Amino acid sequence: MVQEFDVVVVGAGVIGAATSFELARTGRSVLCVDNSGAVGSGSTSASSAIIRFHYSTWDSVLTSWESAWLWWRFSEHLGTTASAALAKFVPTGALTFDFRGTNRDVTVALMRRCGIAVEDLSANQIRERFPALDVADFGVAKRVDDAAFFDDPVGEVGGYFTPDAGFIDDPMLAAQNFMDAAMRGGAKLRLHSKVVEIRRRGDAVVGVTLESGELIDAHVVVNVAGPASARINEMAGVSGEMKINQRPLRQEVHVATPPQNFGLDGTGPLVTDMGLGTYFRPHLGGTMIVGGTEPKCDDLEWVRDPDQFSDQPTTVGFERSMLRLGRRMPNLAIPSRPKGLAGLYDVTDDWVPIYDCSSLKGYFMACGTSGNQFKNAPMSGIFMTALVEASEQGIDHDTDPVQVVGAHTGMTINLGAFSRLREPETTTGTVMG
């Protein structure tokens, strides 16, 4: 028996769940399918779930700011009761160390243009406010097996602080919250359901085929498959038209115990440290999460098959993270063995996501979102719904880009900035965007 829906969303991570939620509340019949056994169990569960605003481009900064307001009003946004078990925003603020050669002034100007509070901090001010952190300038990031890694500092470094930043305490729960809201709106969920074919008739999508052989009819398919999204695009026959490439990247996130003067008492912010090639943030339970910023000196681990990779942290990756963190946090007690996890990022050439339509009528994509788009999940669902509605109204997004007005700022986000046909944006070239 063939089932029929208005929309099939492929992928039940936080962005797929948010997309299902937004489309369902327009009255469309929505089916979300995912190969895993739980909502948000893929890249979402491995996310550091950071809510921050320092991006390299206007539309990305504005998107993150608008999304933050939806996270802060999560219960209201989802239409749930205040007593519901919801993922929560944990305020910490974000400290970004200055790093030579970056577009720091551009990023700060963009944030202030949005109305985001930004404080410029000298090295002395950082030292006074965050005593656990060394303010030494270590120069350009180096491999930890390079003897120069332990060279003396070349001076001191300042930075900037955004007090409204923080993190979501449970990223997997956040995805489930979106999906629960979608299902209250009539959406259906199918787990353990792998898409093996994007069905088309002429130049239009007509549904998907599942590995079980089941056919699902739909005149709209949205690819939100995370690290598997490139493979889904190949099934749809649209990979050749894309100017922006995407591929899966294995990343590790490690856990450490911070010094007593760095924590959730207001002294421990989330920190971006491009000079050492690391980022870190406090976590509940008195621990700290540590990840990397893909400095040029590091070898990146690209994955050929997203279904085949190790989700266990390695000793090499762990030692790299801890040594870098230890230079910035001299009193760090380094754990005796690796503790953390590994996941896959779905990465584009410029680390800017793809929120777009395609030449195949009814086929849409939210791709290249891993690593720096968890925070934008609330707006991503709004974006994908706007793209679907524009297409149904006969608007050619490729020539007349869809615009979305932010509910908080009243400012316009140009979805053409996230086009598959764009020239690569000038960004940090890292997860920071």
Backbone hydrogen bonds, N-H to C=O, Kabsch-Sander energy under -0.5 kcal/mol:
donor,donor_aa,acceptor,acceptor_aa,energy
3,Q,215,L,-1.5
5,F,217,D,-2.7
6,D,29,S,-1.1
7,V,29,S,-2.2
8,V,220,V,-2.2
9,V,31,L,-2.8
10,V,8,V,-0.6
10,V,222,V,-3.0
11,G,9,V,-0.9
11,G,33,V,-2.9
17,A,13,G,-2.8
18,A,14,V,-2.0
19,T,15,I,-2.3
20,S,16,G,-2.3
21,F,17,A,-2.2
22,E,18,A,-2.4
23,L,19,T,-2.4
24,A,20,S,-2.3
25,R,21,F,-1.8
26,T,23,L,-1.2
27,G,24,A,-1.8
28,R,23,L,-1.1
30,V,28,R,-0.6
31,L,7,V,-2.3
32,C,188,K,-2.8
33,V,9,V,-2.6
33,V,31,L,-0.5
34,D,190,R,-2.2
40,G,12,A,-2.0
41,S,38,A,-1.4
45,S,40,G,-0.5
45,S,42,G,-0.6
46,A,42,G,-0.8
46,A,43,S,-0.6
47,S,44,T,-1.6
51,I,166,G,-3.0
52,R,50,I,-0.7
55,Y,53,F,-1.4
56,S,433,G,-1.0
61,V,57,T,-2.3
62,L,58,W,-2.7
63,T,59,D,-2.1
64,S,60,S,-2.1
65,W,61,V,-2.0
66,E,62,L,-2.6
67,S,63,T,-2.4
68,A,64,S,-1.9
69,W,65,W,-1.4
70,L,66,E,-1.0
70,L,67,S,-0.5
71,W,67,S,-2.1
72,W,68,A,-2.6
73,R,69,W,-0.9
74,F,71,W,-1.5
77,H,73,R,-2.9
78,L,74,F,-2.5
79,G,75,S,-1.2
80,T,75,S,-2.4
84,A,81,T,-1.6
86,L,84,A,-1.3
90,V,167,F,-3.6
92,T,165,A,-1.9
93,G,165,A,-2.5
94,A,162,T,-1.7
95,L,270,L,-2.8
96,T,94,A,-0.5
96,T,160,Y,-2.8
97,F,95,L,-0.5
97,F,272,T,-2.4
98,D,158,G,-2.7
102,T,99,F,-1.6
107,T,103,N,-2.5
108,V,104,R,-2.6
109,A,105,D,-2.1
110,L,106,V,-2.3
111,M,107,T,-2.2
112,R,108,V,-2.4
113,R,109,A,-2.1
114,C,110,L,-1.4
115,G,111,M,-0.7
115,G,112,R,-0.8
116,I,111,M,-2.5
119,E,161,F,-2.8
120,D,118,V,-0.5
121,L,159,G,-2.9
126,I,122,S,-2.2
127,R,123,A,-2.4
128,E,124,N,-2.2
129,R,125,Q,-2.3
130,F,126,I,-3.0
132,A,261,N,-0.5
133,L,130,F,-2.1
134,D,328,R,-3.3
137,D,155,G,-2.8
138,F,136,A,-0.8
146,D,143,R,-1.5
147,A,145,D,-0.5
149,F,146,D,-2.5
150,F,147,A,-1.2
151,D,148,A,-1.9
154,V,137,D,-2.8
157,V,135,V,-2.6
159,G,121,L,-2.5
160,Y,96,T,-2.0
161,F,119,E,-2.7
162,T,94,A,-2.4
165,A,162,T,-1.5
166,G,51,I,-2.2
167,F,90,V,-1.9
168,I,49,A,-2.4
169,D,88,K,-2.9
174,A,170,D,-2.0
175,A,171,P,-1.8
176,Q,172,M,-2.1
177,N,173,L,-2.7
178,F,174,A,-2.1
179,M,175,A,-2.3
180,D,176,Q,-3.1
181,A,177,N,-2.0
182,A,178,F,-2.3
183,M,179,M,-2.7
184,R,180,D,-2.1
185,G,181,A,-1.2
186,G,183,M,-1.5
187,A,182,A,-2.4
188,K,30,V,-2.8
190,R,32,C,-2.8
192,H,36,S,-2.9
193,S,34,D,-2.7
196,V,209,T,-2.8
197,E,209,T,-1.2
199,R,197,E,-0.7
199,R,207,G,-2.3
201,R,204,A,-3.0
204,A,201,R,-1.3
205,V,361,K,-2.9
206,V,199,R,-2.8
207,G,199,R,-1.2
208,V,216,I,-2.2
209,T,197,E,-2.3
210,L,214,E,-2.8
211,E,194,K,-2.4
213,G,210,L,-2.5
216,I,208,V,-2.8
217,D,3,Q,-3.3
217,D,215,L,-0.5
218,A,206,V,-1.7
219,H,6,D,-0.5
220,V,6,D,-0.9
221,V,362,G,-2.7
222,V,8,V,-2.7
223,N,221,V,-0.5
223,N,364,F,-3.0
224,V,10,V,-2.3
224,V,222,V,-0.9
228,A,225,A,-2.0
229,S,226,G,-2.6
232,I,228,A,-1.7
233,N,229,S,-2.4
234,E,230,A,-1.8
235,M,231,R,-1.9
236,A,232,I,-1.8
237,G,233,N,-0.7
237,G,234,E,-0.9
238,V,233,N,-2.1
239,S,233,N,-0.6
241,E,238,V,-1.2
242,M,239,S,-1.4
243,K,420,R,-2.2
244,I,420,R,-1.3
245,N,243,K,-0.6
247,R,347,V,-1.9
249,L,345,Y,-2.5
250,R,301,E,-2.8
251,Q,343,G,-2.9
253,V,341,L,-2.9
254,H,290,V,-3.0
255,V,339,K,-3.0
256,A,288,M,-2.4
257,T,333,A,-0.6
262,F,259,P,-1.7
268,G,263,G,-1.3
270,L,93,G,-2.3
271,V,280,F,-3.4
272,T,95,L,-2.4
273,D,271,V,-0.5
273,D,278,T,-2.6
276,L,273,D,-1.0
277,G,273,D,-1.4
278,T,273,D,-2.2
279,Y,291,G,-2.1
280,F,271,V,-1.9
281,R,289,I,-2.1
283,H,287,T,-2.5
286,G,283,H,-0.8
287,T,283,H,-0.7
288,M,256,A,-2.1
289,I,281,R,-2.6
290,V,254,H,-2.8
291,G,279,Y,-2.6
293,T,277,G,-1.4
298,D,295,P,-1.9
300,L,298,D,-0.5
301,E,250,R,-0.5
302,W,300,L,-1.1
303,V,248,P,-2.3
308,Q,305,D,-2.2
318,F,314,T,-2.4
319,E,315,T,-2.7
320,R,316,V,-2.1
321,S,317,G,-2.2
322,M,318,F,-2.6
323,L,319,E,-2.5
324,R,320,R,-1.9
325,L,321,S,-2.5
326,G,322,M,-2.6
327,R,323,L,-1.2
328,R,324,R,-1.2
329,M,325,L,-2.2
332,L,329,M,-1.9
333,A,257,T,-0.8
334,I,332,L,-0.9
341,L,253,V,-2.5
342,A,311,D,-1.6
343,G,251,Q,-2.6
345,Y,249,L,-3.4
347,V,247,R,-2.1
347,V,345,Y,-0.7
349,D,245,N,-1.2
351,W,348,T,-0.7
354,I,367,C,-3.0
355,Y,353,P,-0.6
355,Y,418,F,-1.5
356,D,354,I,-0.5
356,D,365,M,-2.6
361,K,203,D,-2.6
361,K,359,S,-0.8
363,Y,360,L,-2.4
364,F,221,V,-2.9
364,F,362,G,-0.6
365,M,356,D,-2.8
366,A,223,N,-3.0
367,C,354,I,-2.2
370,S,346,D,-0.9
372,N,370,S,-1.0
373,Q,369,T,-1.1
376,N,373,Q,-1.4
377,A,374,F,-2.0
380,S,376,N,-2.5
381,G,377,A,-1.8
382,I,378,P,-1.0
383,F,379,M,-2.8
384,M,380,S,-2.6
385,T,381,G,-1.9
386,A,382,I,-2.2
387,L,383,F,-2.3
388,V,384,M,-2.2
389,E,385,T,-2.5
390,A,386,A,-2.3
391,S,387,L,-2.1
392,E,388,V,-2.1
393,Q,389,E,-1.2
394,G,391,S,-1.7
395,I,390,A,-2.6
397,H,395,I,-1.0
399,T,396,D,-1.1
400,D,396,D,-2.9
404,V,413,I,-2.6
406,G,404,V,-0.5
406,G,411,M,-3.1
410,G,406,G,-1.8
413,I,404,V,-3.3
414,N,412,T,-0.5
415,L,402,V,-2.4
415,L,413,I,-0.8
417,A,414,N,-1.9
418,F,415,L,-1.6
419,S,416,G,-1.5
422,R,419,S,-1.0
427,T,425,E,-1.0
433,G,430,T,-2.2
